[in-house]
Amino acid sequence: MMLPKDHASTPWSVAEAENYYGLKRWGGGHFSVDADGYMLVHPEADQRTIRIHDIVNEAIGKGLKLPLTIRIQDLLRTRVVELNRLFKEAIKDESYDGRYRGVFPIKVNQLREVVEEIQAAGKEYDYGLECGSKPELMIALAMHKNIKSLIICNGYKDDEFIRLALNGRRIGKEIYLVVEQLSEVARIIQISKQMGVRPLIGFRVKLSTTGEGKWASSAGEDAKFGLTSPEIIDAIRRLKRAGLADCVKLVHFHIGSQVPNIQTIKKATVEAARFFCELHKLGLPMQIMDVGGGLGVDYDGSRSNYESSMNYTMREYARDVVYNIKSVCADTGVPVPDIVTESGRAIVAPHSILITEVCDTISKTSVGVKKSTKKKRNMVLTDLDSILANQHGSSSLERYHDAQHKKEEANNLFNLGYMDLTERAEADAIYWQICKELVALTKGDAYIPEELESLPQMMAEQYVCNFSVFQSLIDHWACDQLFPIAPLQRLNESPDVDATLVDITCDSEGKVSKFTDVEDVRSTLRLHELKPKQPYYLGFFLVGAYQDIMGDLHNLFGRVNEVHVFLEDDEDDGFYIEDSIKGFTTNDVLGFTQYDGHIMTRMMKKQIDRATKADLIKPREGTRMLDEYAEILRGPTYLKTK
């Protein structure tokens, strides 16, 4: 919906754009807008910048079409360094005798390019890897080159998983099997004796402290993973009997992904530290405390305990973890452990940006309707004209009630055959015009009647974007995760269209109608009116965690094109695309569903040949049709925008 003229004439500045789209809040110093209205990324949170629009243009110049994932590799490295540096500072400030030995959970983003970059950035900090399945363990074993860093094995484990981990021990890796279920203890004992390998063992404990946020159920006594207190005692008894009690050196807990409230983290850390100290008192050589994941990302920039935010900083998180472990250990006289975190979301989310192009709009008021030419005007239309002109000086709510009544009356007359299609179209058009005017009249009011609150979203323009929510923003659809969204250009111009976003899938759920806001969730996003022959790009930010892997193939839209971007070493604001990865072709995604493109082409050829023999098409036309079919198989699954 176009905003009213008085709003459109309001002065607009780059600073207002940064404020409205929240760049200074959720961006963490990594995003801003230049004087020409282009979105900038600051990979190292300093003065060096890259125009994201320039990256898109260069990628297009390399033959890559949108949608496009941009990975800012220097930003990824910055997050790894920052986490390790903050823990190092907290340990120094608290005079803590242990070390920080963080690991990256591969499940958060398993892509090789991401894992390689994290390992390179974390090399000097001995930053390790965490895995939760056999394929992830195979990645960890192959990619793990620093023998000073850890490999943590979580998740359900069969015999193959355990043998694979113990083979890692045999070649010198410090790899911990974290017991998630009591049944794993017997198999670890049996297989380690068969292989003649002494394992490194950890216990994941079920805390009474409950989680918070979208993933609260992953913690607490009803959690899927972890050992209860009686199970821990039983596991120790079994391991002592097998002569492996001295292999237990680690306590692990997980309070949930994206924990918004620092108080939840503090409580969980204290309780887990008590478990650590008690196990030490039972004679186990405890050395490591793994506080799991949970370090959040402030998606909406509100710095609150809302589920899409966090009311703490990474610095506060590090200091609270260190302080609370030290306090509990000091109270019980137990030496402090080395500290492990499995922070994944906070590491990888900021570095990835999904870029899409707006390719169409859907508007209720885009088509004007002429008045009926009938001599006798239908009374319903006359009444709607009166409501639109507000001839009776009614309030906004009264006008809405009257318009609703007349629209229902028009629908009934049409269904009964007393109103033709032309009149029905005019009735609908006047009704939408009334609603549009009511939105403009009530915008900014301190109080808006409840029945009118949904009007802005109902009247919003729908911007059709060339991407799939199910492939690239699966968490938005599955669990209402909010992601910051902003245009890449024209940010020095006032955005005068209230819009929601829809994707190109044939699914009504393929939409984005909830947007980040510092105070509440927005139902619309202010964007710019589209200009003919001028592409309009939108960026979806902080999408580097989970979205790459968890996306599905709804409508057979596959993985999008991708570029990896680095800062130029010898230029202030230069960049280069170090690597580009083409997204799935139509043939690729068909193969995932057991279709063979070559066989399908032959099947099409037979049908075209039959049509040619039946003189339905000319031979030249048939050849062209088959060529087009084969070309589409080789091409991308998304729309080819001009």
C-alpha positions as CSV (number, residue, x, y, z in Angstrom):
1,M,0.0,0.0,0.0
2,M,1.3,3.4,-0.9
3,L,1.8,5.6,2.1
4,P,-0.1,8.9,2.2
5,K,1.4,11.9,0.4
6,D,2.1,13.8,3.6
7,H,4.3,10.9,4.7
8,A,6.0,10.7,1.3
9,S,7.0,14.3,1.5
10,T,8.6,13.9,4.9
11,P,12.4,14.5,4.7
12,W,14.3,11.2,4.6
13,S,18.0,10.6,5.3
14,V,20.5,7.8,5.4
15,A,20.5,7.9,9.2
16,E,16.7,7.4,9.2
17,A,17.2,4.4,6.9
18,E,19.7,2.9,9.2
19,N,17.3,3.5,12.1
20,Y,14.2,2.1,10.4
21,Y,15.8,-1.1,9.1
22,G,17.7,-1.5,12.4
23,L,21.3,-1.7,11.0
24,K,22.9,-0.2,14.1
25,R,21.0,-2.5,16.4
26,W,21.1,-6.0,14.8
27,G,24.2,-5.2,12.6
28,G,26.7,-5.3,15.4
29,G,28.8,-2.7,13.7
30,H,29.0,-4.7,10.5
31,F,26.4,-2.9,8.3
32,S,25.7,0.7,7.4
33,V,24.5,2.9,4.5
34,D,26.6,5.2,2.3
35,A,25.7,8.7,1.2
36,D,24.4,7.4,-2.1
37,G,21.9,5.1,-0.4
38,Y,23.7,1.8,-0.9
39,M,24.0,-0.9,1.9
40,L,27.5,-1.5,3.1
41,V,29.1,-4.4,5.0
42,H,32.0,-3.8,7.4
43,P,33.5,-7.3,7.5
44,E,35.9,-6.5,10.4
45,A,33.6,-3.9,12.1
46,D,36.0,-1.1,11.2
47,Q,36.1,1.6,8.5
48,R,36.7,-0.8,5.6
49,T,33.5,-1.4,3.7
50,I,32.1,-3.2,0.7
51,R,29.0,-2.2,-1.2
52,I,26.8,-5.3,-1.2
53,H,25.2,-4.0,-4.5
54,D,28.6,-4.2,-6.1
55,I,29.0,-7.8,-5.1
56,V,25.7,-8.6,-6.7
57,N,26.7,-6.8,-9.9
58,E,30.0,-8.7,-10.1
59,A,28.3,-12.0,-9.4
60,I,25.8,-11.3,-12.2
61,G,28.8,-10.4,-14.4
62,K,30.2,-13.9,-13.7
63,G,27.0,-15.4,-15.0
64,L,25.3,-16.1,-11.7
65,K,21.7,-15.2,-11.4
66,L,19.6,-14.3,-8.4
67,P,18.7,-15.5,-5.8
68,L,22.2,-15.4,-4.5
69,T,23.9,-16.2,-1.2
70,I,26.8,-14.0,-0.3
71,R,29.2,-15.2,2.3
72,I,31.4,-12.5,3.8
73,Q,34.3,-14.7,4.8
74,D,36.2,-12.0,6.7
75,L,33.1,-11.4,8.9
76,L,33.0,-15.1,9.7
77,R,36.6,-15.0,10.7
78,T,35.9,-11.9,12.8
79,R,33.2,-13.7,14.8
80,V,35.5,-16.7,15.6
81,V,38.3,-14.4,16.7
82,E,35.9,-12.2,18.8
83,L,34.5,-15.2,20.7
84,N,37.9,-16.6,21.5
85,R,39.3,-13.2,22.4
86,L,36.4,-12.4,24.8
87,F,36.8,-15.7,26.7
88,K,40.6,-15.1,26.9
89,E,40.0,-11.7,28.4
90,A,37.4,-12.9,30.8
91,I,39.7,-15.7,32.0
92,K,42.5,-13.2,32.5
93,D,40.3,-10.7,34.3
94,E,38.9,-13.4,36.7
95,S,42.3,-14.9,37.3
96,Y,40.8,-18.2,36.1
97,D,43.3,-21.1,36.1
98,G,41.7,-23.0,33.3
99,R,41.6,-22.5,29.5
100,Y,38.9,-21.8,27.0
101,R,38.7,-24.5,24.4
102,G,35.7,-23.7,22.1
103,V,34.4,-26.0,19.4
104,F,32.2,-25.2,16.4
105,P,29.1,-27.4,16.1
106,I,29.1,-28.7,12.5
107,K,25.3,-29.1,12.5
108,V,24.8,-25.4,12.4
109,N,26.4,-25.1,9.0
110,Q,28.0,-28.2,7.5
111,L,29.2,-26.6,4.3
112,R,32.9,-27.3,3.7
113,E,33.8,-23.7,2.8
114,V,32.3,-22.5,6.2
115,V,34.0,-25.2,8.3
116,E,37.4,-24.5,6.6
117,E,37.2,-20.8,7.2
118,I,36.3,-21.3,10.8
119,Q,39.2,-23.7,11.3
120,A,41.6,-21.3,9.7
121,A,40.4,-18.4,11.9
122,G,40.5,-20.5,15.0
123,K,43.8,-22.1,14.5
124,E,45.8,-19.9,16.8
125,Y,43.1,-20.4,19.5
126,D,43.0,-24.3,19.2
127,Y,39.4,-24.0,18.2
128,G,37.9,-27.4,17.6
129,L,34.8,-29.1,16.2
130,E,31.6,-30.7,17.5
131,C,29.6,-33.4,15.7
132,G,26.3,-35.1,16.3
133,S,26.1,-37.8,13.7
134,K,28.3,-40.2,11.8
135,P,28.6,-38.0,8.7
136,E,29.5,-35.0,10.8
137,L,32.1,-37.1,12.7
138,M,33.6,-38.2,9.4
139,I,33.9,-34.5,8.5
140,A,35.4,-33.7,11.8
141,L,38.0,-36.5,11.6
142,A,39.1,-35.5,8.1
143,M,39.1,-31.7,8.6
144,H,40.6,-31.7,12.1
145,K,44.3,-31.0,11.8
146,N,45.2,-29.3,15.0
147,I,46.0,-32.0,17.6
148,K,45.7,-29.3,20.4
149,S,42.0,-28.8,19.6
150,L,39.1,-30.9,20.7
151,I,36.5,-33.0,18.9
152,I,33.3,-33.4,20.9
153,C,30.9,-36.2,19.9
154,N,27.3,-35.6,20.8
155,G,24.0,-37.3,19.7
156,Y,22.9,-40.9,19.4
157,K,25.7,-43.3,18.8
158,D,25.7,-46.7,17.3
159,D,28.7,-49.1,17.2
160,E,30.1,-47.6,14.0
161,F,30.0,-44.1,15.5
162,I,31.9,-45.3,18.6
163,R,34.5,-47.2,16.6
164,L,35.0,-44.2,14.3
165,A,35.6,-42.0,17.3
166,L,38.0,-44.5,18.9
167,N,39.9,-44.7,15.7
168,G,40.3,-41.0,16.0
169,R,41.8,-41.5,19.5
170,R,44.3,-44.1,18.0
171,I,45.7,-41.5,15.5
172,G,46.2,-39.0,18.3
173,K,43.1,-36.8,18.4
174,E,41.6,-35.5,21.6
175,I,38.1,-36.8,20.9
176,Y,35.4,-37.1,23.6
177,L,32.4,-39.4,23.4
178,V,29.7,-37.6,25.3
179,V,27.2,-40.1,26.8
180,E,23.7,-39.0,25.9
181,Q,21.9,-42.2,26.9
182,L,22.7,-44.8,29.5
183,S,22.7,-47.5,26.9
184,E,25.8,-46.0,25.3
185,V,27.9,-46.8,28.3
186,A,27.8,-50.6,27.8
187,R,28.7,-50.2,24.1
188,I,31.6,-47.8,24.8
189,I,33.0,-50.3,27.3
190,Q,32.6,-53.2,25.0
191,I,34.0,-51.6,21.9
192,S,36.9,-49.9,23.6
193,K,38.0,-53.2,25.1
194,Q,37.7,-54.9,21.7
195,M,39.8,-52.2,20.0
196,G,42.2,-51.9,23.0
197,V,41.6,-48.1,23.1
198,R,41.0,-46.1,26.3
199,P,38.3,-43.6,25.4
200,L,37.8,-40.0,26.6
201,I,34.3,-39.9,28.0
202,G,31.9,-37.1,28.9
203,F,28.5,-37.1,30.6
204,R,25.7,-34.9,29.3
205,V,23.6,-34.1,32.3
206,K,19.9,-33.3,32.4
207,L,19.5,-30.1,34.4
208,S,16.4,-29.1,36.4
209,T,17.0,-25.6,34.9
210,T,14.6,-25.2,32.0
211,G,15.4,-23.4,28.8
212,E,13.9,-20.3,27.3
213,G,12.9,-19.2,23.9
214,K,11.9,-21.2,20.8
215,W,14.1,-24.1,21.8
216,A,13.3,-24.3,25.5
217,S,12.2,-27.9,25.3
218,S,15.8,-29.0,24.5
219,A,16.7,-28.4,28.2
220,G,15.2,-29.5,31.5
221,E,14.3,-32.9,32.9
222,D,12.0,-33.8,30.0
223,A,14.8,-33.1,27.4
224,K,15.5,-35.6,24.7
225,F,19.2,-36.0,25.6
226,G,21.2,-36.4,28.8
227,L,21.5,-38.5,31.9
228,T,19.5,-38.0,35.0
229,S,21.2,-38.1,38.4
230,P,20.4,-41.8,39.0
231,E,21.7,-42.6,35.5
232,I,24.9,-40.8,36.2
233,I,25.6,-42.8,39.3
234,D,24.8,-46.0,37.5
235,A,27.1,-45.1,34.6
236,I,29.9,-44.4,37.0
237,R,29.4,-47.8,38.7
238,R,29.6,-49.5,35.3
239,L,32.7,-47.7,34.2
240,K,34.4,-48.3,37.5
241,R,33.7,-52.0,37.2
242,A,35.2,-51.9,33.7
243,G,38.3,-50.1,34.9
244,L,37.4,-47.0,32.8
245,A,36.2,-44.5,35.4
246,D,39.4,-42.5,35.0
247,C,38.4,-41.9,31.3
248,V,35.5,-39.7,32.4
249,K,36.8,-36.1,32.3
250,L,34.0,-33.9,30.9
251,V,30.6,-32.7,31.9
252,H,28.3,-31.3,29.2
253,F,24.9,-29.6,29.2
254,H,22.8,-27.8,26.6
255,I,20.3,-25.2,27.6
256,G,18.9,-24.7,24.1
257,S,19.6,-22.8,20.9
258,Q,19.2,-19.0,20.8
259,V,18.7,-18.4,24.6
260,P,17.4,-14.9,24.9
261,N,17.9,-14.4,28.7
262,I,21.3,-14.3,30.4
263,Q,19.7,-15.3,33.7
264,T,18.8,-18.7,32.2
265,I,22.4,-19.2,31.1
266,K,23.7,-18.2,34.6
267,K,21.3,-20.7,36.4
268,A,22.2,-23.5,34.0
269,T,26.0,-22.9,34.4
270,V,25.8,-22.9,38.2
271,E,23.8,-26.1,38.3
272,A,26.1,-27.8,35.8
273,A,29.2,-26.6,37.7
274,R,27.7,-28.3,40.8
275,F,27.5,-31.6,38.8
276,F,31.2,-31.1,37.8
277,C,32.3,-30.6,41.4
278,E,30.3,-33.6,42.7
279,L,31.8,-35.9,40.0
280,H,35.2,-34.7,41.0
281,K,34.4,-35.5,44.7
282,L,33.4,-39.0,43.6
283,G,37.0,-39.6,42.4
284,L,36.6,-38.9,38.7
285,P,39.5,-36.9,37.1
286,M,37.3,-34.1,35.8
287,Q,39.0,-31.6,33.5
288,I,36.5,-30.0,31.2
289,M,33.1,-28.4,31.4
290,D,31.2,-28.0,28.2
291,V,28.4,-25.4,28.5
292,G,27.0,-26.3,25.1
293,G,25.3,-23.9,22.7
294,G,22.7,-21.2,23.4
295,L,24.7,-18.0,22.8
296,G,22.1,-16.0,20.9
297,V,21.9,-13.6,17.9
298,D,20.0,-10.3,18.3
299,Y,17.9,-10.7,15.1
300,D,15.6,-7.8,15.9
301,G,18.1,-5.5,17.6
302,S,15.9,-5.0,20.6
303,R,18.5,-6.3,23.1
304,S,15.7,-7.9,25.0
305,N,14.7,-11.4,26.3
306,Y,12.3,-11.7,23.3
307,E,12.8,-15.0,21.5
308,S,14.4,-13.4,18.4
309,S,16.7,-11.3,20.5
310,M,19.1,-11.5,23.5
311,N,19.4,-9.3,26.5
312,Y,23.2,-9.7,26.8
313,T,26.4,-9.3,24.7
314,M,28.9,-11.9,23.7
315,R,31.3,-10.2,26.2
316,E,28.7,-10.5,29.1
317,Y,28.1,-14.2,28.1
318,A,31.8,-15.0,28.3
319,R,32.3,-13.2,31.6
320,D,29.2,-14.8,33.2
321,V,30.2,-18.3,32.2
322,V,33.7,-17.9,33.6
323,Y,32.6,-16.2,36.8
324,N,29.9,-18.6,37.7
325,I,32.1,-21.7,37.1
326,K,34.9,-20.2,39.2
327,S,32.5,-19.3,42.0
328,V,31.0,-22.8,42.3
329,C,34.4,-24.4,42.2
330,A,35.8,-22.0,44.8
331,D,32.9,-22.8,47.1
332,T,33.6,-26.5,46.9
333,G,37.4,-26.4,46.8
334,V,37.5,-28.1,43.4
335,P,40.1,-27.0,40.7
336,V,38.4,-25.1,37.9
337,P,37.9,-26.9,34.5
338,D,38.8,-25.9,31.1
339,I,35.8,-24.3,29.5
340,V,34.2,-25.5,26.2
341,T,31.4,-23.7,24.4
342,E,29.5,-25.0,21.3
343,S,28.5,-21.6,20.0
344,G,27.4,-22.1,16.4
345,R,24.6,-19.7,15.6
346,A,26.5,-16.7,17.0
347,I,29.5,-17.6,14.9
348,V,28.0,-18.2,11.5
349,A,24.6,-16.3,11.3
350,P,26.0,-12.8,10.5
351,H,28.3,-13.8,7.6
352,S,25.7,-14.9,5.2
353,I,23.3,-12.7,3.2
354,L,20.5,-13.9,0.9
355,I,19.9,-11.6,-2.0
356,T,16.7,-11.7,-4.0
357,E,15.1,-9.5,-6.6
358,V,11.5,-8.2,-6.4
359,C,10.0,-9.3,-9.7
360,D,6.3,-8.3,-9.4
361,T,3.8,-6.7,-7.1
362,I,0.3,-7.7,-6.1
363,S,-2.0,-4.9,-5.0
364,K,-5.7,-4.7,-4.3
365,T,-5.9,-1.1,-5.6
366,S,-3.7,-1.4,-8.7
367,V,-6.6,-1.6,-11.1
368,G,-8.9,1.3,-11.4
369,V,-12.6,0.5,-12.2
370,K,-14.9,2.9,-14.1
371,K,-18.3,3.6,-12.9
372,S,-21.2,1.5,-14.2
373,T,-22.8,2.9,-17.3
374,K,-26.3,1.7,-16.3
375,K,-29.0,4.3,-16.1
376,K,-30.1,3.2,-12.7
377,R,-27.1,2.9,-10.4
378,N,-27.3,0.0,-7.9
379,M,-28.1,1.3,-4.4
380,V,-25.2,-0.6,-2.9
381,L,-22.8,1.3,-5.1
382,T,-24.4,4.6,-4.2
383,D,-24.1,3.8,-0.5
384,L,-20.4,2.8,-0.9
385,D,-19.8,6.1,-2.7
386,S,-21.4,7.9,0.2
387,I,-19.1,6.0,2.7
388,L,-16.0,6.8,0.6
389,A,-16.9,10.5,0.6
390,N,-17.9,10.3,4.3
391,Q,-21.0,12.4,3.6
392,H,-22.3,11.7,7.1
393,G,-19.1,12.7,9.0
394,S,-18.7,9.2,10.5
395,S,-15.8,8.0,12.6
396,S,-13.2,5.6,11.0
397,L,-14.7,2.6,12.8
398,E,-18.2,3.5,11.7
399,R,-17.2,3.9,8.1
400,Y,-15.4,0.5,8.3
401,H,-18.5,-1.2,9.7
402,D,-20.7,0.4,7.0
403,A,-18.3,-0.6,4.3
404,Q,-18.1,-4.2,5.5
405,H,-21.9,-4.4,5.5
406,K,-22.2,-3.1,2.0
407,K,-19.5,-5.4,0.7
408,E,-21.3,-8.4,2.1
409,E,-24.5,-7.1,0.6
410,A,-22.8,-6.7,-2.8
411,N,-21.5,-10.3,-2.6
412,N,-24.9,-11.6,-1.8
413,L,-26.5,-9.7,-4.7
414,F,-23.9,-11.0,-7.1
415,N,-24.4,-14.6,-5.9
416,L,-28.1,-14.4,-6.4
417,G,-27.8,-12.9,-9.9
418,Y,-29.0,-9.4,-9.0
419,M,-25.6,-7.7,-9.6
420,D,-23.4,-8.3,-12.7
421,L,-19.6,-8.7,-12.8
422,T,-19.0,-5.1,-13.7
423,E,-21.0,-3.8,-10.7
424,R,-19.3,-6.4,-8.4
425,A,-15.9,-5.1,-9.6
426,E,-16.9,-1.5,-8.9
427,A,-18.2,-2.5,-5.4
428,D,-14.9,-4.2,-4.5
429,A,-12.8,-1.3,-5.9
430,I,-14.7,1.3,-3.8
431,Y,-14.5,-0.9,-0.7
432,W,-10.7,-1.3,-1.0
433,Q,-10.4,2.5,-1.6
434,I,-12.3,3.1,1.7
435,C,-10.0,0.7,3.5
436,K,-6.9,2.3,2.0
437,E,-8.2,5.7,3.2
438,L,-8.9,4.4,6.7
439,V,-5.3,3.1,7.0
440,A,-4.0,6.5,6.1
441,L,-6.3,8.3,8.5
442,T,-5.5,6.1,11.5
443,K,-1.8,5.8,10.8
444,G,0.2,7.2,13.8
445,D,-2.9,7.4,16.0
446,A,-2.2,6.7,19.7
447,Y,-5.2,4.4,19.8
448,I,-6.5,2.3,16.9
449,P,-9.7,0.3,17.3
450,E,-9.0,-3.5,17.4
451,E,-11.0,-4.1,14.2
452,L,-8.9,-1.6,12.3
453,E,-5.6,-3.0,13.5
454,S,-5.4,-5.6,10.8
455,L,-6.2,-3.2,7.9
456,P,-2.6,-2.1,7.2
457,Q,-1.5,-5.7,6.6
458,M,-4.6,-6.5,4.6
459,M,-4.0,-3.5,2.4
460,A,-0.3,-3.9,2.1
461,E,1.3,-4.4,-1.3
462,Q,2.7,-7.9,-1.9
463,Y,6.2,-7.8,-3.3
464,V,6.9,-11.0,-5.2
465,C,10.5,-12.1,-4.7
466,N,12.4,-14.6,-6.7
467,F,13.3,-17.1,-4.0
468,S,11.7,-19.9,-1.9
469,V,11.0,-19.4,1.8
470,F,11.1,-23.2,2.2
471,Q,14.6,-23.5,0.6
472,S,16.4,-20.4,2.0
473,L,14.4,-19.2,5.1
474,I,13.1,-22.5,6.4
475,D,13.2,-21.3,10.1
476,H,10.9,-18.4,9.2
477,W,8.3,-20.8,8.0
478,A,8.8,-23.6,10.5
479,C,9.2,-21.6,13.7
480,D,8.5,-18.0,13.0
481,Q,12.2,-17.0,13.2
482,L,12.6,-13.4,12.3
483,F,15.4,-12.2,10.0
484,P,16.3,-8.6,9.3
485,I,15.4,-7.6,5.8
486,A,16.4,-4.4,3.9
487,P,16.9,-3.0,0.4
488,L,20.4,-2.9,-0.9
489,Q,19.9,0.5,-2.7
490,R,17.8,3.7,-2.7
491,L,18.2,3.9,1.1
492,N,18.6,7.7,0.7
493,E,15.1,7.8,-0.7
494,S,12.0,7.6,1.5
495,P,10.4,4.1,1.3
496,D,6.7,4.9,0.6
497,V,5.2,1.4,0.2
498,D,3.9,-0.7,3.0
499,A,4.6,-4.3,1.8
500,T,4.7,-7.9,2.7
501,L,6.9,-10.4,0.8
502,V,5.8,-13.5,-1.1
503,D,8.0,-16.1,-2.8
504,I,7.5,-17.9,-6.1
505,T,6.4,-21.2,-4.7
506,C,2.9,-22.5,-5.3
507,D,2.2,-22.4,-1.6
508,S,0.3,-19.8,0.4
509,E,2.8,-20.3,3.3
510,G,5.6,-19.1,1.1
511,K,5.5,-15.6,2.4
512,V,7.2,-13.2,4.9
513,S,4.6,-11.1,6.8
514,K,6.4,-10.7,10.1
515,F,9.4,-8.3,10.3
516,T,11.9,-7.3,13.0
517,D,11.3,-4.2,15.0
518,V,12.9,-2.8,18.1
519,E,9.5,-2.6,20.0
520,D,7.3,-5.2,18.5
521,V,6.9,-7.5,15.4
522,R,6.0,-5.5,12.3
523,S,3.3,-6.8,10.0
524,T,4.6,-4.8,7.0
525,L,7.9,-3.5,5.8
526,R,8.3,-0.1,4.2
527,L,9.9,-0.5,0.8
528,H,10.4,1.6,-2.3
529,E,8.0,1.9,-5.3
530,L,9.4,-0.2,-8.1
531,K,10.9,1.6,-11.1
532,P,10.6,0.3,-14.7
533,K,13.7,-1.6,-15.9
534,Q,15.5,-0.9,-12.6
535,P,16.1,-4.1,-10.5
536,Y,15.2,-3.8,-6.9
537,Y,17.3,-6.0,-4.6
538,L,16.4,-7.1,-1.0
539,G,18.8,-8.6,1.4
540,F,17.9,-11.1,4.1
541,F,20.5,-10.9,6.8
542,L,21.9,-13.1,9.6
543,V,20.9,-16.3,7.7
544,G,24.1,-18.2,8.1
545,A,22.9,-20.6,10.8
546,Y,20.9,-23.7,9.8
547,Q,19.2,-22.3,6.7
548,D,21.8,-23.6,4.2
549,I,21.2,-27.2,5.3
550,M,17.7,-27.4,6.6
551,G,16.0,-25.9,3.5
552,D,13.8,-28.3,1.6
553,L,13.0,-28.8,-2.1
554,H,9.4,-27.6,-2.0
555,N,8.3,-27.1,-5.6
556,L,11.8,-28.4,-6.5
557,F,13.5,-25.0,-6.0
558,G,17.0,-26.0,-5.2
559,R,20.1,-24.5,-3.6
560,V,20.8,-20.9,-4.8
561,N,24.0,-19.6,-6.4
562,E,26.7,-18.6,-4.0
563,V,29.8,-16.3,-3.8
564,H,32.5,-16.1,-1.2
565,V,33.8,-12.6,-0.7
566,F,37.0,-11.3,0.8
567,L,38.4,-7.9,1.5
568,E,41.3,-6.8,-0.8
569,D,44.5,-6.6,1.3
570,D,45.9,-3.6,-0.4
571,E,42.7,-1.5,-0.8
572,D,40.6,0.4,1.7
573,D,37.2,-0.6,0.3
574,G,38.1,-3.3,-2.3
575,F,36.9,-6.8,-2.4
576,Y,37.2,-9.9,-4.5
577,I,35.1,-13.0,-5.1
578,E,37.3,-15.8,-4.1
579,D,35.0,-18.6,-5.1
580,S,31.6,-19.0,-6.7
581,I,29.3,-22.0,-6.5
582,K,26.5,-22.6,-8.9
583,G,23.1,-23.5,-7.4
584,F,21.2,-26.6,-8.4
585,T,20.0,-27.0,-12.0
586,T,16.5,-28.3,-12.8
587,N,18.2,-31.6,-13.8
588,D,19.9,-31.7,-10.3
589,V,16.7,-31.4,-8.3
590,L,14.8,-33.8,-10.6
591,G,17.5,-36.4,-9.8
592,F,16.8,-36.0,-6.1
593,T,13.3,-37.3,-6.8
594,Q,14.4,-40.2,-9.0
595,Y,13.9,-38.6,-12.4
596,D,16.5,-38.9,-15.1
597,G,16.8,-35.8,-17.4
598,H,18.1,-37.9,-20.3
599,I,15.3,-40.3,-20.1
600,M,12.7,-37.5,-19.7
601,T,14.2,-35.8,-22.8
602,R,13.8,-39.1,-24.8
603,M,10.2,-39.4,-23.6
604,M,9.5,-35.8,-24.7
605,K,11.1,-36.5,-28.1
606,K,8.8,-39.5,-28.7
607,Q,5.7,-37.3,-27.9
608,I,7.0,-34.5,-30.2
609,D,7.7,-37.0,-33.0
610,R,4.1,-38.3,-32.7
611,A,2.7,-34.7,-32.8
612,T,4.9,-34.0,-35.9
613,K,3.6,-37.1,-37.7
614,A,0.1,-36.2,-36.8
615,D,0.8,-32.8,-38.4
616,L,0.0,-31.0,-35.1
617,I,3.4,-29.1,-35.3
618,K,6.0,-28.6,-38.0
619,P,9.3,-30.5,-37.7
620,R,11.3,-27.3,-37.2
621,E,8.9,-26.3,-34.3
622,G,9.3,-29.8,-32.7
623,T,13.1,-29.4,-32.8
624,R,12.9,-26.0,-31.2
625,M,10.5,-27.3,-28.5
626,L,12.9,-30.2,-27.6
627,D,15.9,-27.8,-27.5
628,E,14.0,-25.5,-25.1
629,Y,13.1,-28.5,-22.9
630,A,16.8,-29.6,-22.8
631,E,18.0,-26.0,-22.1
632,I,15.6,-25.7,-19.1
633,L,16.9,-29.0,-17.7
634,R,20.4,-27.5,-17.7
635,G,19.3,-24.2,-16.3
636,P,18.4,-22.8,-12.8
637,T,15.1,-23.6,-11.1
638,Y,14.3,-20.0,-10.2
639,L,12.8,-17.3,-12.4
640,K,15.0,-15.8,-15.1
641,T,14.5,-12.1,-14.4
642,K,15.7,-9.5,-16.9
